Amino acid sequence: MLWFAFLRLIGLLTTLLAASLVIFVVLEVIPGDPAEVMLGLNAQPDTLAALRAELGLNAPLSTRYVNWLLGMLQGEFGVSYTYSVPVSELIGERIQVSLPLATGALILSTVIAIPIGVYSARYHGKVIDTGIMSIAQIGIAIPNFWIAILLVYVFAIVLRVLPSGGFPGWDVSFFGSLQALLLPVIALALPQASILARVMRSALLDVLHEDYIRTARAKGLSNKATLWRHGVRNALIPVLTILGLQFSFLIAGTVIIENLFYLPGLGRLIFQGITQRDLIVVKSSVMLLVALTIFVTFLVDIAYAAIDPRLRRRA
Amino acid sequence: MNQELPSYPPLASFDEISIWKKAFHSRSFVIGATLALVILIAGVTSVFWTPYAIDVLDVSKRLKPMSSEFWFGTDQYGRDIFSMLMVGARTSIIVALIAVGIGMLIGVPLGLLAAAQKGFLEELVMRTNDLIFAFPSLLSAVLITSIFGPGTINAVIAIGIFNIPVFARVARGGALSLSGREFLLAARLSGKSSFLITLEHIIPNIANLLIVQATIQLSLAILSEAGLSYLGLGTQPPMASWGRMLYEAQTMVAFAPQLALYPGFAIIFSVLGFNLLGDGLRDLLDPKMRRRVA
């Protein structure tokens, strides 16, 4: 198990390194002159030169890449060009919105999807199963930003019970912040819950055909106990994979949802950074999100191996 | 040498008539195909005819309700919503088809290459795949369109790149599952090159898998295009796009909530259509399922 984790850790580090190289190439090499990108076409030559010096652009590419990596390892992400504050500070601030948003959506979708999927599998082939699965099929097709617009219309404009956007900040108003995140979390969670419910159902149906389910029933275990203790527990492995994949979808989803609800999160930071051409902010925040995605995949792999010993040997 | 081998009927012709019969009994396939066809017809028709021109703004006709004159009413700029939905269908279909096409054209050969050439090349292709998967797809699409400028073509490229690893994975998996099968050994014994075997034997046998995956990727591509256009990074006005329509409707949601409904329904219909079509095709084409039905 330790050897497996070690091999995976090396894989994780290589992917991280490769990802950082891709981000560096896309943001610093392909555009040609980052200073020109940031200042626009009509920039004065002396302003350009000053920014180039400030960003250290006169150094060769390889030095800049290595410096960027070393800086990030020390928690030093550079200074934002538009906000004039350290990027690490910005990220630290923004992640207080994005992290609760993404984890809240992940938890909500799991809490909705697992009971529904189990229920549907239990009544497999019945009208209720067909009904639930039809709704889930439609749920997958719904874009989260459309749900968000409808939620805003119903809860913020018609009923006036929740804010349509904005974020007061945790230390200003804890309850208000929770309220501000409620609609975004629901909008992000519902389409993911539809996918997860379908996965849960089909995984459970596969498991219920196994011999050990018959054995459990034969030894006198009740239907319900068999379902939960032997069925659901074994069906959770494919569900875990999808959860890992969904994390990356949720991260991407925050870009749209944070924009829609005017939430000061990482996704909005990146989007604003891009529109304001603040490449320093974009470079490090994208790297952070990608690192987070890679790390979650790593955790899922490890969790797998912990659950299913057969997978360890394949490494 | 080839001609001396006994010729077996190609696998694809396996009771073709009964497949069509089954297709019309499959609810997923019928509903999915119908929805996809409606969107396709709307998109194709919009090339030469729409009820109204969508690039003419007429404020005197703004926010009209549904009527025989304007079937779905008009938006805040006086444009006919039905016409915009038709043009939006065209945008979605073109972006999705080309993006999925890019993914298939590059991804499938890479996947097949990885399956045929074990070792370093396979490792390289698969690790590159993992790398692309590590970038949350929409995030990178935002990155790409913002560096190279917003617009339909860059959106297509951005979505297309993320289809490459999907098809590489499916093609490699499909090809590996065929390895060691008798007909491949027979082909090798007859002196065919790896390239010819791949072309004549492996690709026809994994075509079903690829078609099903392509349908699902089409629906994902439509969603991504809508997302990018919603953020203002995809299709630019005066061309219409469902995502863009939703963005414009959002500012009006307090006064004219119906504006947000139509493009939303259009996205849901098309995504649902391609998803159901994919499900239906999988049931029909998957040999394991076929055996179960027969």
Boltz contact constraints between the chains, C-beta under 6 A:
constraints:
  - contact:
      token1: [A, 15]
      token2: [B, 134]
      max_distance: 6.0
  - contact:
      token1: [A, 18]
      token2: [B, 131]
      max_distance: 6.0
  - contact:
      token1: [A, 19]
      token2: [B, 134]
      max_distance: 6.0
  - contact:
      token1: [A, 31]
      token2: [B, 147]
      max_distance: 6.0
  - contact:
      token1: [A, 141]
      token2: [B, 268]
      max_distance: 6.0
  - contact:
      token1: [A, 141]
      token2: [B, 271]
      max_distance: 6.0
  - contact:
      token1: [A, 141]
      token2: [B, 272]
      max_distance: 6.0
  - contact:
      token1: [A, 142]
      token2: [B, 268]
      max_distance: 6.0
  - contact:
      token1: [A, 143]
      token2: [B, 223]
      max_distance: 6.0
  - contact:
      token1: [A, 143]
      token2: [B, 226]
      max_distance: 6.0
  - contact:
      token1: [A, 143]
      token2: [B, 267]
      max_distance: 6.0
  - contact:
      token1: [A, 145]
      token2: [B, 230]
      max_distance: 6.0
  - contact:
      token1: [A, 146]
      token2: [B, 264]
      max_distance: 6.0
  - contact:
      token1: [A, 149]
      token2: [B, 250]
      max_distance: 6.0
  - contact:
      token1: [A, 149]
      token2: [B, 253]
      max_distance: 6.0
  - contact:
      token1: [A, 149]
      token2: [B, 260]
      max_distance: 6.0
  - contact:
      token1: [A, 153]
      token2: [B, 253]
      max_distance: 6.0
  - contact:
      token1: [A, 153]
      token2: [B, 257]
      max_distance: 6.0
  - contact:
      token1: [A, 157]
      token2: [B, 254]
      max_distance: 6.0
  - contact:
      token1: [A, 248]
      token2: [B, 136]
      max_distance: 6.0
  - contact:
      token1: [A, 251]
      token2: [B, 136]
      max_distance: 6.0
  - contact:
      token1: [A, 252]
      token2: [B, 136]
      max_distance: 6.0
  - contact:
      token1: [A, 252]
      token2: [B, 137]
      max_distance: 6.0
  - contact:
      token1: [A, 252]
      token2: [B, 138]
      max_distance: 6.0
  - contact:
      token1: [A, 252]
      token2: [B, 139]
      max_distance: 6.0
  - contact:
      token1: [A, 255]
      token2: [B, 142]
      max_distance: 6.0
  - contact:
      token1: [A, 256]
      token2: [B, 227]
      max_distance: 6.0
  - contact:
      token1: [A, 274]
      token2: [B, 146]
      max_distance: 6.0
  - contact:
      token1: [A, 290]
      token2: [B, 134]
      max_distance: 6.0
  - contact:
      token1: [A, 290]
      token2: [B, 135]
      max_distance: 6.0
  - contact:
      token1: [A, 293]
      token2: [B, 134]
      max_distance: 6.0
  - contact:
      token1: [A, 293]
      token2: [B, 136]
      max_distance: 6.0
  - contact:
      token1: [A, 294]
      token2: [B, 134]
      max_distance: 6.0
